């Protein structure tokens, strides 16, 4: 090959590369706006689906939401592929599609009359998590999907368990002992991470016991308070619940301690309808917050970083400052998937994934994400109101409170609204323990609701919002 031919080949190569670059830039830029519009439509449907009583219209909306989810997933996967031109991205895309389709079809079959809105939201949040984690670390995204797939398979048996073992409310003190033992286990074989000793590492597997105990914890409180809210009984339950919280404080896992504390206060108030308990809990919360700040250095560090992240940007304020940089850089529409620098955000795949989403997908997308999380909470509360058994009602409310308060702590921490607590964004952040416990939370509420539906009016529509007394709109019309 002479010099002219070599030069011609080189020019053709550069021309191809330039064409690929132009296509990539156009796709990334256009995808930002398409994704935001589609996600905004999805979010809009979360809050308008129950307008009117047309069941056919509701089913069409649920199908439209699923279509939107798959389109967003395809566009984001296409952008990620153009970023790397890796065949692995295509393989992982197909694996994710198979997972989403199989979970959707299997659960509609097993969980008869389930809340389709809750199912759609769960899959959408998982989808966003897969995509963002894949953008940051493909290996972590693969592990996340394996965890989600495994627990999705196990979750298929939850309705069977709930239906055949209807006496879960008889083991309140057993749940309490089991939860305390699991939490205390980290003092024996646990390891410290980011200032908190709350992990158990066995080989290559890392587990966070508090993620699993928070489910058992709600069962313990709901089982005992469903039976009695007499003062002496409340004192006993409060003492054991406080022991859970104190163990978490001793482990320096203050984010989990806050979630446990707030969950107990809510269930106690709903069960007893006594406002004095709220007042006492508020005083206790303030005292505990001041005590935690006085006793723990890493709490003082986080408070200082919250107060002035810019003044301590090279030390205590590093995480929060870079989180705010990322959120500000993204603006309303984001830099585009793969165009930002989320790797500069500490622990971007887990604790600060919301900041990475803001940077690349934009503030509007992030607001819609928050609204979808809120939609899940509203549906949980709606399901709880429909429960006829007191134990199921309190359990659903407790799990709903755990869920939404964790969302608040995560987003509040990364946006400097509150000091960072180091908890993950449910279903979106990377973490095997987190995604497993959150999916179990969703499945338990769905399973209880399905059983409650079977035991109630067979003509009742599963998705109708409950009234103040827990009866559905259809029951009111029947009267």
C-alpha positions as CSV (number, residue, x, y, z in Angstrom):
1,X,0.0,0.0,0.0
2,X,1.5,3.4,-1.1
3,X,1.3,6.6,0.8
4,X,-1.7,7.9,-1.2
5,X,-3.8,4.8,-0.5
6,X,-2.8,4.8,3.2
7,X,-3.8,8.5,3.4
8,X,-7.2,7.7,1.7
9,X,-7.9,4.8,4.1
10,X,-7.0,7.1,7.1
11,X,-9.4,9.8,5.8
12,X,-12.2,7.3,5.4
13,X,-11.6,6.1,9.0
14,X,-11.7,9.6,10.4
15,X,-14.8,10.3,8.3
16,X,-16.5,7.2,9.8
17,X,-15.4,8.2,13.3
18,X,-16.7,11.7,12.8
19,X,-20.1,10.4,11.5
20,X,-20.3,8.1,14.6
21,X,-19.5,11.1,16.8
22,X,-22.2,13.2,15.1
23,X,-24.8,10.5,15.5
24,X,-23.8,9.9,19.1
25,X,-24.1,13.7,19.9
26,X,-27.5,13.9,18.2
27,X,-28.9,10.8,19.9
28,X,-27.6,11.9,23.4
29,X,-29.0,15.5,23.0
30,X,-32.4,14.4,21.7
31,X,-32.7,11.5,24.2
32,X,-32.5,14.0,27.1
33,X,-35.7,15.7,26.2
34,X,-37.5,12.6,25.0
35,X,-36.8,10.8,28.2
36,X,-37.9,13.7,30.4
37,X,-41.2,14.0,28.4
38,X,-41.9,10.3,28.6
39,X,-41.1,10.1,32.3
40,X,-43.3,13.2,33.0
41,X,-46.2,11.5,31.2
42,X,-45.6,8.3,33.3
43,X,-45.6,10.4,36.5
44,X,-48.7,12.3,35.5
45,X,-50.5,9.0,35.1
46,X,-49.5,8.0,38.6
47,X,-51.7,10.7,40.0
48,X,-54.5,10.9,37.4
49,X,-55.2,7.2,36.8
50,X,-58.0,7.1,39.4
51,X,-60.0,10.1,38.1
52,X,-63.3,8.6,37.2
53,X,-64.4,5.0,37.6
54,X,-63.7,3.7,34.1
55,X,-61.8,0.4,34.6
56,X,-61.0,0.1,30.9
57,X,-59.4,3.5,31.0
58,X,-57.3,2.5,34.0
59,X,-56.1,-0.7,32.3
60,X,-55.1,1.4,29.2
61,X,-53.1,3.8,31.4
62,X,-51.2,0.9,33.1
63,X,-50.3,-0.6,29.7
64,X,-49.2,2.9,28.6
65,X,-47.0,3.2,31.6
66,X,-45.3,-0.1,30.8
67,X,-44.8,1.0,27.2
68,X,-43.2,4.2,28.4
69,X,-40.9,2.2,30.7
70,X,-39.7,0.0,27.9
71,X,-39.2,3.0,25.6
72,X,-37.1,4.9,28.2
73,X,-35.1,1.7,28.9
74,X,-34.4,1.2,25.2
75,X,-33.4,4.8,24.6
76,X,-31.0,4.9,27.6
77,X,-29.5,1.5,26.7
78,X,-29.0,2.8,23.1
79,X,-27.1,5.8,24.4
80,X,-25.0,3.6,26.7
81,X,-24.2,1.4,23.7
82,X,-23.2,4.4,21.6
83,X,-20.9,5.6,24.5
84,X,-18.9,2.3,24.5
85,X,-19.9,0.3,21.4
86,X,-19.6,-2.7,23.6
87,X,-21.6,-5.8,22.7
88,X,-21.9,-6.5,26.5
89,X,-24.3,-3.5,26.8
90,X,-26.6,-5.2,24.2
91,X,-26.5,-8.5,26.1
92,X,-27.2,-6.8,29.4
93,X,-30.1,-4.8,27.8
94,X,-31.7,-8.1,26.6
95,X,-31.2,-9.6,30.1
96,X,-32.9,-6.6,31.7
97,X,-35.9,-6.8,29.3
98,X,-36.3,-10.5,30.0
99,X,-36.3,-9.7,33.8
100,X,-38.8,-6.9,33.5
101,X,-41.2,-8.9,31.3
102,X,-41.0,-12.1,33.4
103,X,-41.5,-10.3,36.7
104,X,-44.5,-8.4,35.3
105,X,-46.2,-11.5,33.8
106,X,-45.5,-13.8,36.7
107,X,-46.7,-11.4,39.4
108,X,-49.9,-10.6,37.5
109,X,-50.6,-14.3,37.4
110,X,-49.6,-15.1,41.1
111,X,-50.8,-11.9,42.8
112,X,-54.3,-11.9,41.5
113,X,-56.0,-8.4,41.9
114,X,-52.7,-6.8,42.9
115,X,-52.1,-3.1,42.7
116,X,-50.9,-2.6,39.1
117,X,-49.7,0.9,40.0
118,X,-47.4,-0.3,42.7
119,X,-46.1,-3.0,40.3
120,X,-45.5,-0.5,37.5
121,X,-43.7,1.8,39.9
122,X,-41.5,-0.9,41.3
123,X,-40.4,-2.0,37.8
124,X,-39.8,1.6,36.7
125,X,-37.6,2.4,39.7
126,X,-35.7,-0.9,39.3
127,X,-35.2,0.0,35.6
128,X,-33.9,3.5,36.4
129,X,-31.5,1.9,39.0
130,X,-30.2,-0.7,36.5
131,X,-29.5,2.0,33.9
132,X,-27.8,4.5,36.2
133,X,-25.7,1.8,38.0
134,X,-24.8,0.4,34.6
135,X,-23.6,3.9,33.5
136,X,-21.4,4.1,36.6
137,X,-20.2,0.4,37.0
138,X,-21.5,-2.4,34.7
139,X,-20.3,-5.1,37.1
140,X,-22.3,-3.6,39.9
141,X,-25.4,-3.4,37.7
142,X,-25.1,-7.1,36.8
143,X,-24.9,-8.0,40.5
144,X,-27.9,-5.8,41.2
145,X,-30.0,-7.5,38.6
146,X,-29.0,-10.9,40.0
147,X,-30.1,-9.9,43.5
148,X,-33.3,-8.5,42.1
149,X,-34.0,-11.6,40.0
150,X,-33.3,-14.0,43.0
151,X,-35.6,-12.1,45.4
152,X,-38.3,-11.7,42.6
153,X,-38.4,-15.5,42.3
154,X,-38.6,-16.0,46.1
155,X,-41.3,-13.3,46.2
156,X,-43.6,-15.5,44.1
157,X,-44.2,-17.6,47.2
158,X,-45.2,-14.7,49.5
159,X,-49.0,-14.9,48.8
160,X,-48.9,-18.6,49.3
161,X,-47.2,-18.1,52.7
162,X,-49.5,-15.4,53.8
163,X,-52.6,-17.3,52.8
164,X,-51.6,-20.6,54.5
165,X,-50.1,-19.0,57.6
166,X,-52.6,-16.5,58.7
167,X,-51.3,-16.3,62.2
168,X,-48.2,-14.2,61.7
169,X,-49.6,-11.8,64.3
170,X,-49.0,-14.4,67.0
171,X,-45.2,-14.2,67.1
172,X,-44.7,-10.6,68.2
173,X,-42.0,-11.3,70.8
174,X,-40.3,-13.8,68.6
175,X,-39.9,-11.1,65.9
176,X,-38.5,-8.8,68.6
177,X,-35.9,-11.3,69.8
178,X,-34.9,-12.3,66.3
179,X,-34.4,-8.7,65.3
180,X,-32.3,-7.9,68.3
181,X,-30.1,-10.9,67.8
182,X,-29.5,-10.1,64.1
183,X,-28.7,-6.5,64.9
184,X,-26.3,-7.4,67.7
185,X,-24.6,-10.0,65.5
186,X,-22.5,-7.2,63.9
187,X,-20.7,-6.7,67.2
188,X,-19.4,-10.2,66.9
189,X,-18.6,-10.6,63.2
190,X,-19.4,-7.2,61.8
191,X,-17.1,-4.8,60.0
192,X,-17.0,-1.0,59.9
193,X,-17.8,1.0,56.8
194,X,-18.0,4.8,56.4
195,X,-18.0,5.3,60.2
196,X,-20.7,2.7,61.0
197,X,-20.2,-0.9,62.0
198,X,-23.3,-2.3,60.4
199,X,-22.0,-4.9,57.8
200,X,-21.4,-8.6,58.0
201,X,-19.0,-9.8,55.3
202,X,-18.8,-13.5,54.5
203,X,-16.4,-14.2,51.7
204,X,-17.4,-11.9,48.8
205,X,-20.9,-11.4,50.1
206,X,-21.6,-8.3,52.2
207,X,-24.9,-8.1,54.2
208,X,-26.4,-5.3,56.2
209,X,-28.6,-6.9,58.9
210,X,-30.6,-3.7,59.6
211,X,-32.1,-3.8,56.0
212,X,-33.7,-7.2,56.8
213,X,-34.5,-6.5,60.5
214,X,-36.6,-3.5,59.5
215,X,-39.2,-5.8,58.0
216,X,-39.2,-8.0,61.1
217,X,-39.3,-4.9,63.3
218,X,-42.6,-3.8,61.7
219,X,-44.1,-7.2,62.2
220,X,-43.1,-7.1,65.9
221,X,-44.6,-3.7,66.6
222,X,-47.8,-4.4,64.5
223,X,-48.4,-7.8,66.1
224,X,-48.2,-6.5,69.7
225,X,-50.0,-3.2,69.2
226,X,-52.8,-4.8,67.2
227,X,-53.6,-6.8,70.3
228,X,-53.4,-4.1,73.0
229,X,-52.6,-0.4,73.4
230,X,-53.0,-0.4,77.1
231,X,-50.4,1.8,78.8
232,X,-48.4,-1.1,80.4
233,X,-48.3,-3.0,77.1
234,X,-47.2,0.2,75.2
235,X,-44.4,0.6,77.8
236,X,-43.2,-2.9,77.2
237,X,-43.3,-2.6,73.4
238,X,-41.6,0.8,73.5
239,X,-38.8,-0.5,75.7
240,X,-38.0,-3.3,73.2
241,X,-38.4,-1.0,70.2
242,X,-36.0,1.4,71.9
243,X,-33.5,-1.4,72.3
244,X,-33.5,-1.9,68.6
245,X,-32.8,1.8,68.1
246,X,-30.0,1.9,70.7
247,X,-28.2,-1.0,69.1
248,X,-28.3,0.8,65.8
249,X,-27.0,3.9,67.5
250,X,-24.2,1.9,69.1
251,X,-23.3,0.6,65.6
252,X,-23.3,4.3,64.5
253,X,-25.9,3.5,61.9
254,X,-27.9,6.6,62.7
255,X,-29.8,6.6,59.4
256,X,-31.4,3.2,60.2
257,X,-31.9,4.3,63.8
258,X,-34.0,7.3,62.6
259,X,-36.1,5.1,60.3
260,X,-36.8,2.6,63.1
261,X,-37.7,5.4,65.5
262,X,-40.0,7.2,63.1
263,X,-41.7,4.0,62.1
264,X,-42.5,3.0,65.7
265,X,-43.9,6.5,66.5
266,X,-46.2,6.3,63.5
267,X,-47.5,2.8,64.2
268,X,-48.0,3.6,67.9
269,X,-50.0,6.8,67.1
270,X,-52.2,5.0,64.6
271,X,-52.8,2.1,66.9
272,X,-53.5,4.1,70.0
273,X,-54.9,7.5,68.6
274,X,-53.1,9.1,71.6
275,X,-51.5,12.5,70.8
276,X,-49.5,12.4,74.0
277,X,-47.4,9.7,72.6
278,X,-46.5,11.9,69.7
279,X,-45.5,14.7,72.1
280,X,-43.4,12.3,74.1
281,X,-41.7,10.9,71.0
282,X,-40.9,14.4,69.8
283,X,-39.2,15.3,73.0
284,X,-37.3,12.0,73.0
285,X,-36.2,12.6,69.4
286,X,-34.8,16.0,70.2
287,X,-32.9,14.7,73.2
288,X,-31.6,11.7,71.2
289,X,-30.5,14.0,68.3
290,X,-28.5,16.3,70.7
291,X,-27.0,13.3,72.5
292,X,-25.9,11.7,69.2
293,X,-24.3,15.0,68.1
294,X,-22.4,15.2,71.5
295,X,-21.3,11.6,71.6
296,X,-20.3,10.7,68.0
297,X,-17.5,12.4,66.2
298,X,-18.7,11.3,62.7
299,X,-22.1,12.9,63.5
300,X,-20.4,16.2,64.3
301,X,-18.5,15.8,61.0
302,X,-21.7,15.3,59.0
303,X,-23.4,18.2,60.7
304,X,-20.4,20.5,60.0
305,X,-20.5,19.4,56.4
306,X,-24.2,20.1,56.2
307,X,-23.7,23.6,57.7
308,X,-20.8,24.7,55.5
309,X,-19.7,22.2,52.8
310,X,-17.8,24.8,50.9
311,X,-15.7,25.8,53.9
312,X,-14.6,22.1,54.4
313,X,-14.7,21.0,50.7
314,X,-11.3,19.3,51.1
315,X,-12.4,17.3,54.1
316,X,-15.8,16.9,55.8
317,X,-17.7,18.7,53.1
318,X,-16.2,16.8,50.2
319,X,-19.2,14.5,49.6
320,X,-22.0,17.1,50.0
321,X,-20.1,19.8,47.9
322,X,-19.5,17.4,45.0
323,X,-23.1,16.3,45.2
324,X,-24.3,19.9,44.9
325,X,-21.9,20.5,42.1
326,X,-23.4,17.6,40.2
327,X,-27.0,18.7,40.8
328,X,-26.2,22.3,39.7
329,X,-24.2,21.2,36.7
330,X,-27.1,19.1,35.4
331,X,-29.6,21.9,35.5
332,X,-33.2,21.2,34.5
333,X,-32.4,18.9,31.5
334,X,-29.2,17.3,32.4
335,X,-25.9,16.8,30.6
336,X,-27.1,13.7,28.9
337,X,-26.5,10.1,29.8
338,X,-22.8,9.4,29.8
339,X,-21.9,13.1,29.3
340,X,-21.4,14.1,32.9
341,X,-18.7,13.3,35.5
342,X,-20.7,11.4,38.2
343,X,-17.6,9.4,39.1
344,X,-16.4,12.4,40.9
345,X,-19.3,12.1,43.4
346,X,-18.3,9.8,46.3
347,X,-20.2,6.5,46.4
348,X,-22.3,7.6,43.4
349,X,-23.8,4.1,42.8
350,X,-25.3,3.9,46.3
351,X,-25.7,6.8,48.7
352,X,-25.4,9.6,46.1
353,X,-27.0,8.1,43.1
354,X,-29.7,10.8,43.1
355,X,-27.0,13.4,42.5
356,X,-25.7,11.4,39.5
357,X,-29.2,11.2,38.1
358,X,-29.6,15.0,38.5
359,X,-26.3,15.6,36.7
360,X,-27.0,13.4,33.6
361,X,-30.8,13.1,33.4
362,X,-31.7,16.5,34.8
363,X,-33.6,18.2,37.6
364,X,-37.0,17.6,35.9
365,X,-36.3,13.9,35.6
366,X,-35.3,13.9,39.3
367,X,-38.5,15.6,40.4
368,X,-40.5,13.0,38.5
369,X,-38.5,10.3,40.2
370,X,-39.4,11.8,43.6
371,X,-43.0,11.9,42.6
372,X,-43.0,8.3,41.6
373,X,-41.6,7.4,45.0
374,X,-44.3,9.5,46.6
375,X,-46.9,7.7,44.4
376,X,-45.7,4.4,45.9
377,X,-46.1,5.7,49.4
378,X,-49.6,7.0,48.6
379,X,-50.6,3.6,47.2
380,X,-49.1,1.8,50.3
381,X,-51.3,4.0,52.5
382,X,-54.3,3.4,50.3
383,X,-53.7,-0.4,50.6
384,X,-53.3,-0.1,54.3
385,X,-56.7,1.7,54.6
386,X,-58.4,-1.1,52.8
387,X,-57.1,-3.8,55.1
388,X,-59.7,-5.3,57.4
389,X,-57.4,-7.1,59.9
390,X,-55.7,-4.7,62.3
391,X,-52.4,-6.4,62.1
392,X,-52.2,-6.1,58.3
393,X,-53.3,-2.5,58.5
394,X,-50.6,-1.6,60.9
395,X,-48.0,-3.6,59.1
396,X,-48.7,-1.9,55.8
397,X,-48.6,1.5,57.4
398,X,-45.3,0.7,59.1
399,X,-43.7,-0.6,55.9
400,X,-45.0,2.5,54.0
401,X,-43.4,4.8,56.7
402,X,-40.1,3.0,56.5
403,X,-40.1,3.4,52.7
404,X,-40.9,7.1,52.5
405,X,-38.7,8.1,55.4
406,X,-35.8,6.4,53.7
407,X,-36.5,8.3,50.5
408,X,-36.6,11.5,52.5
409,X,-33.3,10.8,54.3
410,X,-31.5,9.9,51.1
411,X,-32.7,12.9,48.9
412,X,-32.6,15.3,51.8
413,X,-28.9,14.3,52.5
414,X,-27.6,14.7,49.0
415,X,-29.4,18.0,48.4
416,X,-28.2,19.5,51.8
417,X,-31.7,19.8,53.1
418,X,-30.6,17.7,56.1
419,X,-27.3,16.2,57.2
420,X,-26.3,13.1,55.2
421,X,-27.3,9.8,56.9
422,X,-25.8,7.3,54.5
423,X,-28.9,5.5,53.5
424,X,-29.8,4.3,50.0
425,X,-32.5,5.4,47.6
426,X,-35.0,2.4,47.6
427,X,-34.8,0.3,44.4
428,X,-32.6,2.8,42.6
429,X,-29.3,2.7,44.6
430,X,-26.8,-0.1,44.3
431,X,-26.9,-2.6,47.2
432,X,-27.9,-6.2,47.5
433,X,-29.3,-5.9,51.0
434,X,-31.2,-2.7,50.1
435,X,-32.8,-4.0,46.9
436,X,-33.8,-7.3,48.5
437,X,-35.4,-5.8,51.6
438,X,-37.2,-3.1,49.5
439,X,-38.6,-5.6,47.0
440,X,-39.7,-7.9,49.9
441,X,-41.4,-4.8,51.4
442,X,-43.4,-4.3,48.2
443,X,-44.2,-8.0,47.9
444,X,-45.5,-8.3,51.5
445,X,-47.8,-5.3,51.1
446,X,-49.1,-6.7,47.8
447,X,-49.5,-10.2,49.3
448,X,-51.5,-8.9,52.3
449,X,-53.6,-6.9,50.0
450,X,-54.4,-9.8,47.7
451,X,-55.3,-11.9,50.7
452,X,-57.5,-9.1,52.1
453,X,-59.2,-8.8,48.7
454,X,-59.9,-12.5,48.5
455,X,-61.5,-12.5,52.0
456,X,-63.6,-9.4,51.2
457,X,-66.0,-8.4,48.4
458,X,-65.1,-10.4,45.3
459,X,-66.7,-7.6,43.1
460,X,-64.4,-4.9,44.6
461,X,-62.0,-3.2,42.2
462,X,-58.5,-3.6,43.5
463,X,-57.2,-0.2,42.3
464,X,-60.0,2.1,43.6
465,X,-58.8,4.5,46.3
466,X,-60.1,3.9,49.8
467,X,-62.3,6.3,51.7
468,X,-61.5,7.6,55.2
469,X,-63.0,4.6,56.8
470,X,-61.1,2.1,54.6
471,X,-64.1,1.2,52.4
472,X,-63.6,1.5,48.6
473,X,-65.6,3.7,46.3
474,X,-67.5,0.7,44.9
475,X,-68.7,-0.4,48.4
476,X,-69.9,3.1,49.0
477,X,-71.8,3.1,45.7
478,X,-73.3,-0.3,46.6
479,X,-74.8,1.2,49.7
